[in-house]
Amino acid sequence: MGKSQETYNKKENEKKRLKKRLEKQQKKEKRRENSDDSGMDNMIAYVDENGNITDTPPDQSKKKKIDASKIQIGVPKREEEEIITTRKGRVEFFNDSKGFGFIKEQDTNQKYFVHANGLLEEIMENDLVTFELEQGLRGINAVRVKKV
C-alpha cells in the first residue's frame, strides 16, 4: 500500500492560496462599495485655451471658427533660385609631373584640390581660372577648370 499523495505542506499551501483568493475577492467588493459614481462623467477631462487639463467643459462663446482649407501642411514649395556654380580663383600650386594642384577661391579664400583630369585647358601657377566644385573621394575637388 502506497502513502497518500497529499502531504502536510501541500495541504498548507492549498489553504494559503484559498485564503489569498478570498482576501482578494473581499478587497474587490470593498472597492465597489466605497466607489462613488464611477460613471463616464468622472473620467472625462477637458483642455482649456492655455493647454491645462480641467474637469469643466470649455466655454462655447469663446470658440473660434477656423477655415481648414487655409491650413498649410508641410513645407511650401521653394521657388527656383539661380545657383551660381562657377567660381573664380587663382592657382596657388600646380605640379605638372604629378598632375595635381590647389586653387584658392577669390571670394572665400578657401583652397580646393584640383587634378589634371578636371582641367579643360593647361594651367600654371598664379593663373586666374574659373572652376566648379564636385565631391570627390577625399573631399571637395575643383573640376572643369578654365583660364580666364
C-alpha positions, 0 to 999 in steps of 0.5 A: 500500500502506497502513502497518500499523495497529499502531504502536510505542506501541500495541504498548507499551501492549498489553504494559503492560496484559498485564503489569498483568493478570498482576501482578494475577492473581499478587497474587490467588493470593498472597492465597489462599495466605497466607489462613488459614481464611477460613471463616464462623467468622472473620467472625462477631462477637458483642455482649456485655451492655455493647454491645462487639463480641467474637469469643466467643459470649455466655454462655447462663446469663446470658440473660434471658427477656423477655415481648414482649407487655409491650413498649410501642411508641410513645407511650401514649395521653394521657388527656383533660385539661380545657383551660381556654380562657377567660381573664380580663383587663382592657382596657388600650386600646380605640379605638372609631373604629378598632375595635381594642384590647389586653387584658392577661391577669390571670394572665400579664400578657401583652397580646393584640390584640383587634378589634371583630369578636371582641367579643360585647358593647361594651367600654371601657377598664379593663373586666374581660372574659373572652376566648379566644385564636385565631391570627390573621394577625399573631399571637395575637388575643383573640376572643369577648370578654365583660364580666364 
